[in-house]
Amino acid sequence: MVKEILYQLAVPVFSELLKDENFEKQVLLRFEQKLNTVWEFSLNLEETLKKLVIFLKGIKEQNNLKALQEIISIHIQRNANIFIFLNELDLFSEAIIEFVFSNYSREKVNKILPAVFYLKRLIEELIYEPVEKEPREIINAELLTNSREVIQESLKEIYRWLEPQFVALVVPNSLGVFKVIAGVGEKIEEFARLSLRKTPYSFAGRLPIPTCYREEKIRILPFKDPGILGPFVEIWNKCGIESAVLYPVIFSSYKIGVLVITFPTSLKFPEDFYYRAAKFAENLAKKIIAAYKKNKETEFYCLLKSVQEKSHERYDGKGYPHGLKGEEIPFLARICSVADSLEAITSDRIYRKGRDFSFALEEIRRNSKTQFDPEVVAVLKSGVEKELAEIKEQTLKEIGAI
């Protein structure tokens, strides 16, 4: 009901205003000037303005609340970052208010001004309306092997503009262990030695970086807070970090990792900092996805695809598509078969929760010599047991530290 009332109060006023070409032109000009002030480096400025023109055209031409909701949904998908969209909405609202006060009579201002706030509130209501999340394609650390140069160059650009202590891209691998893929700045080598485990047994699962990744929300850490950082505060001490901003690196249907921006002093971050960092996170995601798609066509990915097709095959020869047996199956395919099964058993599905590694190991061991190569199973069992022992040891230390 609230949305319907806001719609009736705001949209007819704007539909009428947008018939005046001078209004749209002048407001867009003011909006561009504001973007240039807040956003000095002007990344994709032309694209932002183009998307806003489409948005305004949609408001002008729509004729019901559902149509407006679809317009906003499409606009959000194009932006792929609600934080950025809301910042742009604030700047756009300011541009309208300034133009209205400069060009219209007091009577018209009194009519238009409330409509500005009603439209802004309506858009926020529509943005935050609960919707079922589309599953994202996870681009894990292994898939970024051939994209590190692109990532490093993008991080250098962020470092140059924001002047932090260091910036890093942290991405989980296929086992859920967070790794620094690339980074620029002081102490980055020390930070790169980290492994932030994504595990329910460890305090690390509640640390800021995994939380930012899991919840896909910005984390602002203006000072070193042991209550939030827990045992991780020791890492901050070693790296000389006092404050940080973490951004989820996501775009459209892809989920990549976390952009970590750190500083050697406690900071009260200026408002435009978040806007800049959000834009950089989005831009970084776009470049990574473009490189990822390009790399999918390379010889390595073609080989991997071929191997995967020969894997989804069974060690005992009772598989498909060719009924290959034992060493007739390429070695890499035998490894992929075990790895795929481990991932499938431990990952959450719509119809069930993922099982723990102990259960997965037992299932794979039970099918050794039939579905899986026993040598590969033995190596996996040894490696995962060692990993679990390290996690257990680390957890006990963390419990003692809390």
C-alpha beads as a LAMMPS data file, in Angstrom:
LAMMPS data file: protein, C-alpha beads

402 atoms
400 bonds

1 atom types
1 bond types

-500.0 500.0 xlo xhi
-500.0 500.0 ylo yhi
-500.0 500.0 zlo zhi

Masses

1 110.0

Atoms # bond

1 1 1 0.000 0.000 0.000
2 1 1 2.863 2.390 0.847
3 1 1 4.420 1.895 -2.582
4 1 1 1.127 2.585 -4.359
5 1 1 0.690 5.867 -2.429
6 1 1 4.273 6.977 -3.118
7 1 1 3.781 6.116 -6.787
8 1 1 0.669 8.295 -7.046
9 1 1 2.400 11.194 -5.271
10 1 1 5.659 11.128 -7.262
11 1 1 5.470 9.644 -10.729
12 1 1 2.746 11.813 -12.363
13 1 1 4.711 14.941 -11.361
14 1 1 7.931 13.599 -12.903
15 1 1 6.221 12.294 -16.007
16 1 1 4.964 15.840 -16.603
17 1 1 8.348 17.452 -15.856
18 1 1 10.196 15.106 -18.228
19 1 1 8.100 16.316 -21.147
20 1 1 10.165 19.501 -20.878
21 1 1 13.389 18.656 -22.764
22 1 1 15.187 21.562 -21.101
23 1 1 14.458 20.072 -17.654
24 1 1 16.000 16.725 -18.550
25 1 1 18.978 18.309 -20.324
26 1 1 19.793 20.743 -17.517
27 1 1 19.326 18.210 -14.727
28 1 1 21.602 15.741 -16.525
29 1 1 24.221 18.474 -16.936
30 1 1 24.114 19.280 -13.214
31 1 1 24.252 15.578 -12.371
32 1 1 27.340 15.178 -14.581
33 1 1 29.035 18.083 -12.807
34 1 1 28.305 16.493 -9.435
35 1 1 29.711 13.159 -10.606
36 1 1 32.889 14.903 -11.767
37 1 1 33.258 16.553 -8.355
38 1 1 32.739 13.409 -6.293
39 1 1 34.229 11.042 -8.808
40 1 1 37.389 12.740 -10.057
41 1 1 38.737 9.781 -11.985
42 1 1 35.582 9.579 -14.165
43 1 1 35.456 5.831 -14.718
44 1 1 32.578 4.987 -17.082
45 1 1 31.020 8.458 -16.688
46 1 1 29.482 8.288 -20.154
47 1 1 28.013 4.868 -19.389
48 1 1 26.498 6.137 -16.107
49 1 1 24.807 9.048 -17.874
50 1 1 23.556 6.794 -20.670
51 1 1 21.966 4.429 -18.139
52 1 1 20.337 7.365 -16.349
53 1 1 18.820 8.643 -19.607
54 1 1 17.322 5.171 -20.170
55 1 1 16.025 5.217 -16.596
56 1 1 14.399 8.638 -17.071
57 1 1 12.859 7.562 -20.357
58 1 1 11.409 4.555 -18.560
59 1 1 9.819 6.758 -15.888
60 1 1 8.403 9.045 -18.574
61 1 1 6.867 6.194 -20.573
62 1 1 5.690 3.800 -17.864
63 1 1 2.050 3.800 -16.804
64 1 1 1.828 1.654 -13.654
65 1 1 3.766 0.621 -10.544
66 1 1 4.685 -2.810 -11.906
67 1 1 6.221 -1.233 -15.016
68 1 1 8.296 1.116 -12.833
69 1 1 9.440 -1.820 -10.714
70 1 1 10.653 -3.613 -13.857
71 1 1 12.527 -0.478 -14.989
72 1 1 14.300 -0.222 -11.628
73 1 1 15.080 -3.945 -11.639
74 1 1 16.688 -3.670 -15.098
75 1 1 18.642 -0.580 -14.022
76 1 1 19.936 -2.343 -10.904
77 1 1 20.983 -5.360 -12.995
78 1 1 22.958 -3.073 -15.299
79 1 1 24.630 -1.359 -12.355
80 1 1 24.994 -4.631 -10.413
81 1 1 25.792 -2.580 -7.310
82 1 1 22.950 -1.180 -5.177
83 1 1 25.373 0.949 -3.155
84 1 1 26.509 2.795 -6.294
85 1 1 22.944 3.136 -7.567
86 1 1 21.776 4.744 -4.300
87 1 1 24.719 7.172 -4.300
88 1 1 23.885 8.166 -7.864
89 1 1 20.230 8.556 -6.828
90 1 1 21.262 10.973 -4.039
91 1 1 23.350 13.068 -6.457
92 1 1 20.555 13.028 -9.022
93 1 1 18.033 14.193 -6.393
94 1 1 20.350 17.066 -5.430
95 1 1 20.655 18.072 -9.100
96 1 1 16.855 18.167 -9.480
97 1 1 16.378 20.232 -6.309
98 1 1 19.019 22.788 -7.363
99 1 1 17.496 23.113 -10.842
100 1 1 13.943 23.462 -9.502
101 1 1 14.901 26.233 -7.041
102 1 1 16.772 28.105 -9.787
103 1 1 14.126 27.898 -12.521
104 1 1 10.590 27.593 -11.115
105 1 1 8.180 29.719 -9.154
106 1 1 7.718 29.194 -5.424
107 1 1 4.332 27.582 -6.064
108 1 1 5.788 25.043 -8.506
109 1 1 8.743 24.348 -6.204
110 1 1 6.313 23.475 -3.400
111 1 1 4.649 20.967 -5.729
112 1 1 7.828 19.410 -7.174
113 1 1 10.023 19.234 -4.077
114 1 1 7.897 16.671 -2.184
115 1 1 7.713 14.586 -5.387
116 1 1 11.532 14.353 -5.411
117 1 1 11.540 12.814 -1.927
118 1 1 8.556 10.582 -2.720
119 1 1 10.255 9.223 -5.854
120 1 1 13.506 8.593 -3.968
121 1 1 11.623 6.805 -1.184
122 1 1 9.625 4.791 -3.731
123 1 1 12.796 3.647 -5.533
124 1 1 14.374 2.639 -2.202
125 1 1 11.213 0.681 -1.287
126 1 1 11.330 -1.143 -4.624
127 1 1 15.067 -1.842 -4.337
128 1 1 14.812 -3.383 -0.886
129 1 1 11.656 -5.352 -1.574
130 1 1 12.481 -8.997 -0.754
131 1 1 13.245 -10.974 -3.898
132 1 1 14.574 -14.471 -4.412
133 1 1 18.275 -14.287 -5.190
134 1 1 19.464 -15.720 -8.460
135 1 1 22.308 -18.208 -7.900
136 1 1 25.656 -16.731 -8.931
137 1 1 28.389 -18.491 -10.884
138 1 1 31.376 -18.810 -8.544
139 1 1 34.712 -17.896 -10.097
140 1 1 37.162 -19.503 -7.694
141 1 1 40.904 -18.965 -7.298
142 1 1 41.883 -21.778 -9.677
143 1 1 39.886 -20.230 -12.525
144 1 1 41.779 -16.932 -12.165
145 1 1 45.249 -18.394 -12.802
146 1 1 45.477 -16.877 -16.278
147 1 1 43.905 -13.544 -15.252
148 1 1 46.395 -12.411 -12.615
149 1 1 48.095 -9.847 -14.847
150 1 1 44.768 -8.119 -15.561
151 1 1 43.875 -8.185 -11.854
152 1 1 47.268 -6.790 -10.819
153 1 1 46.984 -3.874 -13.270
154 1 1 43.494 -3.045 -11.980
155 1 1 44.723 -3.125 -8.386
156 1 1 47.578 -0.752 -9.300
157 1 1 44.964 1.685 -10.603
158 1 1 42.992 1.442 -7.351
159 1 1 46.187 1.888 -5.325
160 1 1 47.151 4.990 -7.301
161 1 1 43.789 6.711 -6.807
162 1 1 42.931 5.748 -3.214
163 1 1 46.505 5.795 -1.793
164 1 1 45.948 3.078 0.862
165 1 1 48.567 0.992 2.656
166 1 1 47.769 -1.869 0.281
167 1 1 44.953 -3.303 -1.823
168 1 1 44.375 -7.003 -2.449
169 1 1 41.906 -9.319 -4.114
170 1 1 41.070 -12.279 -1.880
171 1 1 39.302 -15.250 -3.500
172 1 1 38.342 -18.685 -2.096
173 1 1 39.689 -21.744 -3.871
174 1 1 37.624 -24.854 -4.615
175 1 1 38.139 -26.090 -1.033
176 1 1 36.864 -22.807 0.433
177 1 1 40.312 -21.593 1.545
178 1 1 40.650 -17.840 0.936
179 1 1 43.807 -16.820 -0.942
180 1 1 45.329 -13.495 -1.980
181 1 1 45.250 -13.647 -5.785
182 1 1 47.025 -10.320 -6.337
183 1 1 47.917 -7.200 -4.382
184 1 1 49.786 -3.892 -4.432
185 1 1 51.397 -1.885 -1.660
186 1 1 53.348 -2.075 1.592
187 1 1 53.125 -5.314 3.622
188 1 1 51.203 -7.091 0.842
189 1 1 53.695 -9.981 0.837
190 1 1 53.029 -10.641 4.508
191 1 1 49.275 -10.383 4.044
192 1 1 49.469 -12.744 1.043
193 1 1 50.627 -15.553 3.326
194 1 1 47.172 -15.684 4.886
195 1 1 44.716 -18.531 4.488
196 1 1 41.261 -17.536 5.728
197 1 1 39.439 -20.827 6.094
198 1 1 35.743 -21.006 5.267
199 1 1 34.757 -23.538 7.900
200 1 1 32.007 -23.871 10.524
201 1 1 34.530 -25.191 13.051
202 1 1 36.665 -22.075 13.166
203 1 1 36.280 -18.480 14.305
204 1 1 37.747 -17.628 10.880
205 1 1 34.339 -18.360 9.346
206 1 1 33.005 -15.277 11.156
207 1 1 35.913 -12.992 10.239
208 1 1 35.245 -9.858 8.156
209 1 1 36.569 -11.138 4.796
210 1 1 34.616 -14.432 4.693
211 1 1 31.542 -12.602 6.036
212 1 1 31.806 -9.932 3.336
213 1 1 32.085 -12.678 0.715
214 1 1 29.249 -14.791 2.120
215 1 1 26.755 -11.955 2.714
216 1 1 27.829 -9.879 -0.332
217 1 1 27.836 -6.714 1.782
218 1 1 30.412 -3.972 2.313
219 1 1 32.360 -4.176 5.588
220 1 1 33.721 -0.901 7.007
221 1 1 36.379 -1.286 9.711
222 1 1 37.428 2.271 10.709
223 1 1 39.693 1.083 13.524
224 1 1 41.282 -2.097 14.891
225 1 1 38.471 -3.719 16.881
226 1 1 39.493 -7.017 18.585
227 1 1 35.807 -7.749 19.190
228 1 1 35.233 -7.980 15.432
229 1 1 38.633 -9.283 14.395
230 1 1 39.108 -11.912 17.124
231 1 1 42.375 -13.860 16.626
232 1 1 42.763 -12.130 13.252
233 1 1 43.872 -8.982 15.119
234 1 1 47.338 -10.582 15.312
235 1 1 47.528 -10.487 11.493
236 1 1 46.567 -6.803 11.537
237 1 1 49.330 -6.121 14.049
238 1 1 51.932 -7.909 11.909
239 1 1 50.822 -6.075 8.753
240 1 1 50.487 -2.689 10.468
241 1 1 46.779 -2.362 9.559
242 1 1 44.603 -0.018 11.614
243 1 1 41.548 0.368 9.360
244 1 1 40.084 -1.217 6.244
245 1 1 37.173 -1.287 3.820
246 1 1 36.085 -4.599 2.280
247 1 1 33.991 -4.787 -0.882
248 1 1 32.398 -7.911 -2.385
249 1 1 33.634 -8.257 -5.969
250 1 1 30.458 -9.315 -7.775
251 1 1 28.817 -8.374 -11.015
252 1 1 25.586 -9.570 -12.571
253 1 1 25.437 -13.371 -12.144
254 1 1 29.127 -13.767 -11.190
255 1 1 30.666 -13.893 -7.710
256 1 1 34.448 -13.547 -7.428
257 1 1 35.860 -12.529 -4.049
258 1 1 36.616 -9.557 -1.784
259 1 1 38.502 -6.333 -2.525
260 1 1 40.530 -5.473 0.605
261 1 1 41.650 -1.841 1.025
262 1 1 43.744 -1.165 4.146
263 1 1 45.275 1.851 5.893
264 1 1 48.013 2.216 8.564
265 1 1 45.928 4.655 10.674
266 1 1 42.418 4.707 12.119
267 1 1 40.225 6.675 9.724
268 1 1 36.876 8.339 9.426
269 1 1 36.341 7.637 5.738
270 1 1 34.918 10.529 3.670
271 1 1 31.597 9.793 1.950
272 1 1 33.038 9.896 -1.548
273 1 1 35.573 7.200 -0.568
274 1 1 32.885 4.515 -0.456
275 1 1 31.564 5.635 -3.805
276 1 1 35.032 5.497 -5.353
277 1 1 35.826 2.113 -3.829
278 1 1 32.449 0.714 -4.953
279 1 1 33.092 1.848 -8.509
280 1 1 36.544 0.300 -8.480
281 1 1 35.165 -2.994 -7.119
282 1 1 32.580 -3.066 -9.902
283 1 1 35.129 -2.143 -12.557
284 1 1 37.520 -4.814 -11.256
285 1 1 34.733 -7.420 -11.460
286 1 1 33.946 -6.460 -15.065
287 1 1 37.600 -6.790 -16.110
288 1 1 37.987 -10.133 -14.349
289 1 1 34.824 -11.513 -15.951
290 1 1 35.934 -10.314 -19.391
291 1 1 39.348 -11.993 -18.915
292 1 1 37.687 -15.114 -17.506
293 1 1 35.377 -15.434 -20.510
294 1 1 38.307 -14.911 -22.868
295 1 1 40.408 -17.500 -21.039
296 1 1 37.590 -20.036 -21.277
297 1 1 38.322 -20.201 -24.992
298 1 1 42.059 -20.842 -24.536
299 1 1 43.774 -24.176 -24.997
300 1 1 43.874 -24.745 -21.225
301 1 1 40.118 -24.413 -20.824
302 1 1 39.457 -26.515 -23.923
303 1 1 41.709 -29.199 -22.411
304 1 1 39.964 -28.896 -19.051
305 1 1 36.570 -29.186 -20.726
306 1 1 37.730 -32.294 -22.588
307 1 1 39.064 -33.784 -19.340
308 1 1 35.807 -33.050 -17.525
309 1 1 33.857 -34.812 -20.253
310 1 1 36.064 -37.886 -19.778
311 1 1 35.755 -37.727 -15.973
312 1 1 31.284 -36.650 -14.733
313 1 1 33.884 -42.178 -16.783
314 1 1 34.392 -44.908 -13.968
315 1 1 37.679 -46.496 -12.941
316 1 1 36.124 -49.978 -13.266
317 1 1 35.073 -49.320 -16.908
318 1 1 31.326 -49.164 -16.221
319 1 1 31.046 -45.429 -16.892
320 1 1 30.292 -43.305 -19.958
321 1 1 30.477 -42.010 -22.619
322 1 1 33.184 -44.437 -23.834
323 1 1 33.440 -47.055 -21.065
324 1 1 37.143 -46.296 -20.503
325 1 1 38.820 -48.309 -17.736
326 1 1 41.731 -47.724 -15.341
327 1 1 44.684 -46.014 -17.013
328 1 1 42.729 -45.680 -20.281
329 1 1 41.112 -42.696 -18.554
330 1 1 43.423 -39.615 -18.730
331 1 1 45.127 -39.018 -15.375
332 1 1 43.811 -35.440 -15.159
333 1 1 40.292 -36.774 -15.756
334 1 1 40.726 -39.244 -12.875
335 1 1 41.741 -36.360 -10.609
336 1 1 38.791 -34.231 -11.790
337 1 1 36.387 -37.098 -11.095
338 1 1 37.445 -37.246 -7.431
339 1 1 37.580 -33.438 -7.071
340 1 1 34.109 -32.985 -8.612
341 1 1 32.639 -35.575 -6.250
342 1 1 34.285 -33.935 -3.219
343 1 1 32.875 -30.555 -4.241
344 1 1 29.414 -32.013 -4.928
345 1 1 29.176 -33.771 -1.545
346 1 1 30.434 -30.820 0.547
347 1 1 28.518 -28.028 -1.257
348 1 1 25.033 -26.821 -0.356
349 1 1 22.271 -27.741 -2.766
350 1 1 18.688 -26.463 -3.021
351 1 1 17.429 -29.813 -1.745
352 1 1 20.064 -30.463 0.983
353 1 1 22.887 -28.975 3.024
354 1 1 26.472 -29.882 2.148
355 1 1 28.093 -32.665 4.214
356 1 1 31.394 -32.306 6.070
357 1 1 34.756 -33.429 4.685
358 1 1 34.878 -36.541 6.878
359 1 1 31.647 -37.835 5.368
360 1 1 32.805 -36.939 1.833
361 1 1 36.128 -38.722 2.338
362 1 1 34.399 -41.874 3.548
363 1 1 32.016 -41.847 0.549
364 1 1 34.907 -41.436 -1.886
365 1 1 36.999 -44.092 -0.101
366 1 1 34.055 -46.518 -0.286
367 1 1 33.966 -46.085 -4.066
368 1 1 37.720 -46.442 -4.533
369 1 1 38.668 -49.009 -7.238
370 1 1 35.113 -48.896 -8.647
371 1 1 34.273 -45.273 -9.462
372 1 1 37.589 -43.659 -8.512
373 1 1 41.314 -44.254 -9.041
374 1 1 42.629 -45.638 -5.695
375 1 1 45.931 -43.715 -6.042
376 1 1 44.105 -40.390 -6.414
377 1 1 41.817 -41.269 -3.480
378 1 1 44.847 -42.058 -1.280
379 1 1 46.490 -38.700 -2.098
380 1 1 43.219 -36.839 -1.447
381 1 1 42.673 -38.639 1.871
382 1 1 46.194 -37.803 3.031
383 1 1 45.941 -34.151 1.943
384 1 1 42.486 -33.476 3.416
385 1 1 43.273 -35.228 6.694
386 1 1 46.355 -33.017 7.034
387 1 1 44.216 -29.939 6.222
388 1 1 41.570 -30.932 8.799
389 1 1 44.249 -31.516 11.443
390 1 1 45.626 -27.998 10.815
391 1 1 42.116 -26.517 11.070
392 1 1 41.508 -28.367 14.341
393 1 1 44.811 -27.134 15.762
394 1 1 44.093 -23.554 14.651
395 1 1 40.563 -23.707 16.103
396 1 1 41.858 -24.823 19.482
397 1 1 44.295 -21.897 19.480
398 1 1 41.489 -19.496 18.559
399 1 1 39.200 -20.826 21.298
400 1 1 42.023 -20.261 23.764
401 1 1 42.513 -16.708 22.443
402 1 1 38.833 -15.685 22.655

Bonds

1 1 1 2
2 1 2 3
3 1 3 4
4 1 4 5
5 1 5 6
6 1 6 7
7 1 7 8
8 1 8 9
9 1 9 10
10 1 10 11
11 1 11 12
12 1 12 13
13 1 13 14
14 1 14 15
15 1 15 16
16 1 16 17
17 1 17 18
18 1 18 19
19 1 19 20
20 1 20 21
21 1 21 22
22 1 22 23
23 1 23 24
24 1 24 25
25 1 25 26
26 1 26 27
27 1 27 28
28 1 28 29
29 1 29 30
30 1 30 31
31 1 31 32
32 1 32 33
33 1 33 34
34 1 34 35
35 1 35 36
36 1 36 37
37 1 37 38
38 1 38 39
39 1 39 40
40 1 40 41
41 1 41 42
42 1 42 43
43 1 43 44
44 1 44 45
45 1 45 46
46 1 46 47
47 1 47 48
48 1 48 49
49 1 49 50
50 1 50 51
51 1 51 52
52 1 52 53
53 1 53 54
54 1 54 55
55 1 55 56
56 1 56 57
57 1 57 58
58 1 58 59
59 1 59 60
60 1 60 61
61 1 61 62
62 1 62 63
63 1 63 64
64 1 64 65
65 1 65 66
66 1 66 67
67 1 67 68
68 1 68 69
69 1 69 70
70 1 70 71
71 1 71 72
72 1 72 73
73 1 73 74
74 1 74 75
75 1 75 76
76 1 76 77
77 1 77 78
78 1 78 79
79 1 79 80
80 1 80 81
81 1 81 82
82 1 82 83
83 1 83 84
84 1 84 85
85 1 85 86
86 1 86 87
87 1 87 88
88 1 88 89
89 1 89 90
90 1 90 91
91 1 91 92
92 1 92 93
93 1 93 94
94 1 94 95
95 1 95 96
96 1 96 97
97 1 97 98
98 1 98 99
99 1 99 100
100 1 100 101
101 1 101 102
102 1 102 103
103 1 103 104
104 1 104 105
105 1 105 106
106 1 106 107
107 1 107 108
108 1 108 109
109 1 109 110
110 1 110 111
111 1 111 112
112 1 112 113
113 1 113 114
114 1 114 115
115 1 115 116
116 1 116 117
117 1 117 118
118 1 118 119
119 1 119 120
120 1 120 121
121 1 121 122
122 1 122 123
123 1 123 124
124 1 124 125
125 1 125 126
126 1 126 127
127 1 127 128
128 1 128 129
129 1 129 130
130 1 130 131
131 1 131 132
132 1 132 133
133 1 133 134
134 1 134 135
135 1 135 136
136 1 136 137
137 1 137 138
138 1 138 139
139 1 139 140
140 1 140 141
141 1 141 142
142 1 142 143
143 1 143 144
144 1 144 145
145 1 145 146
146 1 146 147
147 1 147 148
148 1 148 149
149 1 149 150
150 1 150 151
151 1 151 152
152 1 152 153
153 1 153 154
154 1 154 155
155 1 155 156
156 1 156 157
157 1 157 158
158 1 158 159
159 1 159 160
160 1 160 161
161 1 161 162
162 1 162 163
163 1 163 164
164 1 164 165
165 1 165 166
166 1 166 167
167 1 167 168
168 1 168 169
169 1 169 170
170 1 170 171
171 1 171 172
172 1 172 173
173 1 173 174
174 1 174 175
175 1 175 176
176 1 176 177
177 1 177 178
178 1 178 179
179 1 179 180
180 1 180 181
181 1 181 182
182 1 182 183
183 1 183 184
184 1 184 185
185 1 185 186
186 1 186 187
187 1 187 188
188 1 188 189
189 1 189 190
190 1 190 191
191 1 191 192
192 1 192 193
193 1 193 194
194 1 194 195
195 1 195 196
196 1 196 197
197 1 197 198
198 1 198 199
199 1 199 200
200 1 200 201
201 1 201 202
202 1 202 203
203 1 203 204
204 1 204 205
205 1 205 206
206 1 206 207
207 1 207 208
208 1 208 209
209 1 209 210
210 1 210 211
211 1 211 212
212 1 212 213
213 1 213 214
214 1 214 215
215 1 215 216
216 1 216 217
217 1 217 218
218 1 218 219
219 1 219 220
220 1 220 221
221 1 221 222
222 1 222 223
223 1 223 224
224 1 224 225
225 1 225 226
226 1 226 227
227 1 227 228
228 1 228 229
229 1 229 230
230 1 230 231
231 1 231 232
232 1 232 233
233 1 233 234
234 1 234 235
235 1 235 236
236 1 236 237
237 1 237 238
238 1 238 239
239 1 239 240
240 1 240 241
241 1 241 242
242 1 242 243
243 1 243 244
244 1 244 245
245 1 245 246
246 1 246 247
247 1 247 248
248 1 248 249
249 1 249 250
250 1 250 251
251 1 251 252
252 1 252 253
253 1 253 254
254 1 254 255
255 1 255 256
256 1 256 257
257 1 257 258
258 1 258 259
259 1 259 260
260 1 260 261
261 1 261 262
262 1 262 263
263 1 263 264
264 1 264 265
265 1 265 266
266 1 266 267
267 1 267 268
268 1 268 269
269 1 269 270
270 1 270 271
271 1 271 272
272 1 272 273
273 1 273 274
274 1 274 275
275 1 275 276
276 1 276 277
277 1 277 278
278 1 278 279
279 1 279 280
280 1 280 281
281 1 281 282
282 1 282 283
283 1 283 284
284 1 284 285
285 1 285 286
286 1 286 287
287 1 287 288
288 1 288 289
289 1 289 290
290 1 290 291
291 1 291 292
292 1 292 293
293 1 293 294
294 1 294 295
295 1 295 296
296 1 296 297
297 1 297 298
298 1 298 299
299 1 299 300
300 1 300 301
301 1 301 302
302 1 302 303
303 1 303 304
304 1 304 305
305 1 305 306
306 1 306 307
307 1 307 308
308 1 308 309
309 1 309 310
310 1 310 311
311 1 311 312
312 1 313 314
313 1 314 315
314 1 315 316
315 1 316 317
316 1 317 318
317 1 318 319
318 1 319 320
319 1 320 321
320 1 321 322
321 1 322 323
322 1 323 324
323 1 324 325
324 1 325 326
325 1 326 327
326 1 327 328
327 1 328 329
328 1 329 330
329 1 330 331
330 1 331 332
331 1 332 333
332 1 333 334
333 1 334 335
334 1 335 336
335 1 336 337
336 1 337 338
337 1 338 339
338 1 339 340
339 1 340 341
340 1 341 342
341 1 342 343
342 1 343 344
343 1 344 345
344 1 345 346
345 1 346 347
346 1 347 348
347 1 348 349
348 1 349 350
349 1 350 351
350 1 351 352
351 1 352 353
352 1 353 354
353 1 354 355
354 1 355 356
355 1 356 357
356 1 357 358
357 1 358 359
358 1 359 360
359 1 360 361
360 1 361 362
361 1 362 363
362 1 363 364
363 1 364 365
364 1 365 366
365 1 366 367
366 1 367 368
367 1 368 369
368 1 369 370
369 1 370 371
370 1 371 372
371 1 372 373
372 1 373 374
373 1 374 375
374 1 375 376
375 1 376 377
376 1 377 378
377 1 378 379
378 1 379 380
379 1 380 381
380 1 381 382
381 1 382 383
382 1 383 384
383 1 384 385
384 1 385 386
385 1 386 387
386 1 387 388
387 1 388 389
388 1 389 390
389 1 390 391
390 1 391 392
391 1 392 393
392 1 393 394
393 1 394 395
394 1 395 396
395 1 396 397
396 1 397 398
397 1 398 399
398 1 399 400
399 1 400 401
400 1 401 402
